Amino acid sequence: MMHGPAVELGKDKSIPRKTKLGVILFLVYLAVYTGFVVIGIVSPSTLGLAAIGGLNLAFVYGMGLIVLAAVMGLIYNYFCTKFENEMNKEEK
């Protein structure tokens, strides 16, 4: 028994806005990650300094990068859904 697609796919008018948002979030993450790499290259001993709760800066910064990526993913998902709902409404 075969069936058709669950949804009807059409043209997505929100692609330019979603692309722009994705590039902006990527550049923000790139800047934060570049800071981590630069600290590691220029002053590796700085990453060994105690930061929060006795944890060293390398651990705190690294976990911060992971959390930032997850939060940015949620932000991207929220706004992309919003853009799609606003811009892809069927015209009556």
N, C-alpha and C positions, 0 to 999 in steps of 0.2 A: 504494500500500500504506500503510495507516494503522495506528497502534498507540496504545495507551493511555499514560498517564503513567508515567514511569520509577519513581516512588515513590508510595506511597499517602500522601496528606496527611491529617492528622488535627488534633485540637485540640492546641495547644502550651501545656502547663501551665507552662512556664518564662517566659512573657512578663512577668509582674510583676517577677521578679528581673532579667531582662535589661533591662527598662525602667529600674529603679532604678540598675543599674550604669551604663547609658548616661547618665543624668542626672548621676550623681556624676562620671563622667569629663568630661562637658561642663562642669560647674561648676569643676572643677580647671583645665581648659584655659582657661576664661573668665578665671579669676583670674590665671593666668600671662600671658595675652595682655593683660589689662587693665593689668598692671604695665608691659608694653612700651609701651602707648599713653600711660599716665600719664607715664612718663619722657619720651617724645617731646613731650608737651604742656608739662609743667612745666619740664623742663630738657633741651632738645634737644642742647645741647653735651655732655651726659653720654654720649649715644650715640656721640659721636665719640672718646671716650677709648679708649686701647689696652686690650684685655682679655686675650686669649689669643694668644700667638705674633705679636703686633704687629697683629692684626686688631682693628678697632674693635668696641665693644660692640653697635652696631646689627646688624652682620653676625653676631656670635656669638649674640646673643639671637634674631635671626630664624632662623638655622639651627637653634638649639635648639628653637624653636617647631615647626619642620618635623619634626625628629627626634622630639619629644615626641608630635606627632600620630600619627606612624607607630607608635611604641611603644604608645601608648594604643589604637590600632586592633588591634594584635596581642594586647594584654591583653584587650580586649573580645571578640575572636574566641575566644580560649582559654576564658575563663570562660563565654561563651554556649554554646559547644559542651559544656562540662562540665555546665552547668545543664540543657541539653536531654537529654543522656545520662542524667543522674540522675533527672530529673523526668518524662520521657516514656517510661519503660520500660513495656512492655505488661504488664498484670497477668495473672498465670497462674491 
